[in-house]
């Protein structure tokens, strides 16, 4: 169970990191 939660947390973290990177890329030229 803990392993599943940890895997889910890692997935969410990766998703947030990608979103943050995309936001930086979009906001960079302005």
C-alpha distances in whole Angstrom, upper triangle without the diagonal:
4,5,5,6,9,10,11,12,14,15,17,18,20,21,23,24,26,27,29,30,32,33,35,36,38,39,40,44,45
4,5,5,6,9,10,10,12,14,15,16,18,20,21,22,24,26,27,28,30,31,33,34,36,37,38,42,43
4,5,5,6,9,10,10,12,14,15,16,18,20,21,23,24,26,27,29,30,31,33,35,36,37,40,42
4,5,5,6,9,10,11,12,14,15,17,18,20,21,23,24,26,27,29,30,32,33,34,36,39,40
4,5,5,6,9,10,10,12,14,15,16,18,20,21,22,24,26,27,28,30,31,33,34,38,38
4,5,5,6,9,10,10,12,14,15,16,18,20,21,22,24,25,27,28,30,31,32,36,37
4,5,5,6,9,10,11,12,14,15,17,18,20,21,23,24,26,27,29,30,31,35,36
4,5,5,6,9,10,11,12,14,15,16,18,20,21,22,24,26,27,28,30,33,34
4,5,5,6,9,10,10,12,14,15,16,18,20,21,22,24,26,27,28,32,32
4,5,5,6,9,10,10,12,14,15,16,18,20,21,22,24,25,27,30,31
4,5,5,6,9,10,11,12,14,15,17,18,20,21,23,24,26,29,30
4,5,5,6,9,10,10,12,14,15,16,18,20,21,22,24,27,28
4,5,5,6,9,10,10,12,14,15,16,18,20,21,22,26,26
4,5,5,6,9,10,10,12,14,15,16,18,20,21,24,25
4,5,5,6,9,10,11,12,14,15,17,18,20,23,24
4,5,5,6,9,10,10,12,14,15,16,18,21,22
4,5,5,6,9,10,11,12,14,15,16,20,21
4,5,5,6,9,10,10,12,14,15,18,20
4,5,5,6,9,10,11,12,14,17,18
4,5,5,6,9,10,10,12,15,16
4,5,5,6,9,10,10,14,15
4,5,5,6,9,10,12,14
4,5,5,6,8,11,12
4,5,5,6,9,10
4,6,5,8,10
4,6,7,8
4,6,6
4,6
4
